[in-house]
Amino acid sequence: MRKKAIDNLTSSGITVAVVLANFLYLLFKIMPTQNKVIFMSRISDTIPLDFELIIDSLKEKCPTLKTVVLCKPLDYGLMAKVRYIPHIILQMYNIATSKVAIIDSYCIPICILHHKKLLKVIQLWHGLGSFKKFGHSILDKRESITRYVALDSKELAILMHMHENYNLIIASNKLSAIDFAEAFNYDPSIVKVISLPRVDFLTDEAKTNKLRGQILESHTELSSKKNILYAPTFRRSEYDFNQIQKLVDVIDFDHFNLIIKFHLLTKRDVDDNRITRVNDYTAMQLLTISDYVITDYSAIVYEAYLLNKPVFFYQFDLEKYEADRGFYTPISAFPAKSYNAASSLIDDLENDKYDYRAIKPFIDEQVTYKHGNADKIANIIIDYAEVVAEEK
């Protein structure tokens, strides 16, 4: 009975909040629509590379189209959400006065509000390819349940209008398009196969070499040994830091540097001074100086393959993770061996036991377009903006 009462109270509170937000949004919708595109991310505190590349293309193709970027991570916990409210209000104003909105994750005001009919929304999901399941695909899974809301995931998804109001969804290949349609709960017809703009950068050897040089110049300690990048996926449940420490302990630090890059929202770290700290570059940027990549279930695997980097899966909790979340692309489909013991992984890494020939066929299947993706998306934005102008 107590749980039911808490559920009802939570549900009523969310419903009232959505109604009040839409009432406030009416005031913003009175304002005229500007010749503007709003880019929003809640998974990064800096401008994502995908956004940067699209904005550069827009400036070249349509300099009169104003661009605004709002990036602010949404942390877990009730007070974190309360502190996020002013940012949501800022988002609401810019959405109401924009012609096109670009997002790379679930965006509260995009999904819960009733927008002007003229607004077009593009979901540019932050993960390249479809590896692990997300969104509507995992509403019955443990990984979708937040510890800070009393409701179950399906009820919360309905109340928060999860992934509603999209006009276009971008996916990197035909199989991912089907997976994304399921994850976002849309007909596949609104999913378009275009690779993320970051692919343009990763396949540009001159640009990646330049970035590599910049990183090595500012972090000279990375030049003398081979570099291992460990980039595990974000988890709602706690990392098993004992297993991560086992990985650290079997590395030969006389011959290797180990760089660990956790997700921005991960609050803990590994307390070991043998680890090389590189806080001023993202995991994707650090791929350019990495000789080997270790991950568990992160979509960084696709970016690593675009740079022809060998990937090793450290999946000490594979059975549990598969039960708690699940995969679109099975582990066996990747040209990477799965390890549950750190010692076995590092032994194969040190002896370079890896089939490099398997990388290209896999990534060619997973990433359809290697060049010109920022321009393709910019052209769609410009077309949407022109349609708005004609309708108005």
Stockholm file with secondary structure:
# STOCKHOLM 1.0

chainA/1-392         MRKKAIDNLTSSGITVAVVLANFLYLLFKIMPTQNKVIFMSRISDTIPLDFELIIDSLKEKCPTLKTVVLCKPLDYGLMAKVRYIPHIILQMYNIATSKVAIIDSYCIPICILHHKKLLKVIQLWHGLGSFKKFGHSILDKRESITRYVALDSKELAILMHMHENYNLIIASNKLSAIDFAEAFNYDPSIVKVISLPRVDFLTDEAKTNKLRGQILESHTELSSKKNILYAPTFRRSEYDFNQIQKLVDVIDFDHFNLIIKFHLLTKRDVDDNRITRVNDYTAMQLLTISDYVITDYSAIVYEAYLLNKPVFFYQFDLEKYEADRGFYTPISAFPAKSYNAASSLIDDLENDKYDYRAIKPFIDEQVTYKHGNADKIANIIIDYAEVVAEEK
#=GR chainA/1-392 SS CHHHHHHHHHHHHHHHHHHHHHHHHHHHHTSCCCSEEEEEESSCSSCCHHHHHHHHHHHHHCTTSEEEEEECCCCSSHHHHHHTHHHHHHHHHHHHTCSEEEESSCCHHHHHSCCCTTCEEEECCSSSSCCBCCGGGGTTSGGGCCTTCSSCHHHHHHHTTTTCSCSEEEESSHHHHHHHHHHHTCCGGGEEECCCTHHHHHTCHHHHHHHHHHHHHHCGGGSSSEEEEECCCCCSSCCCHHHHHHHHHTSCTTTEEEEECCCTTCCCCCCCTTSBCCTTSCHHHHGGGCSEEEESSCTHHHHHHHTTCCEEEECTTHHHHHHHTCBSSCGGGSSSCEESCHHHHHHHHHTTCCCGGGHHHHHHHHCSCCSCHHHHHHHHHHHHHHHHHHHC
#=GC SS_cons         CHHHHHHHHHHHHHHHHHHHHHHHHHHHHTSCCCSEEEEEESSCSSCCHHHHHHHHHHHHHCTTSEEEEEECCCCSSHHHHHHTHHHHHHHHHHHHTCSEEEESSCCHHHHHSCCCTTCEEEECCSSSSCCBCCGGGGTTSGGGCCTTCSSCHHHHHHHTTTTCSCSEEEESSHHHHHHHHHHHTCCGGGEEECCCTHHHHHTCHHHHHHHHHHHHHHCGGGSSSEEEEECCCCCSSCCCHHHHHHHHHTSCTTTEEEEECCCTTCCCCCCCTTSBCCTTSCHHHHGGGCSEEEESSCTHHHHHHHTTCCEEEECTTHHHHHHHTCBSSCGGGSSSCEESCHHHHHHHHHTTCCCGGGHHHHHHHHCSCCSCHHHHHHHHHHHHHHHHHHHC
//
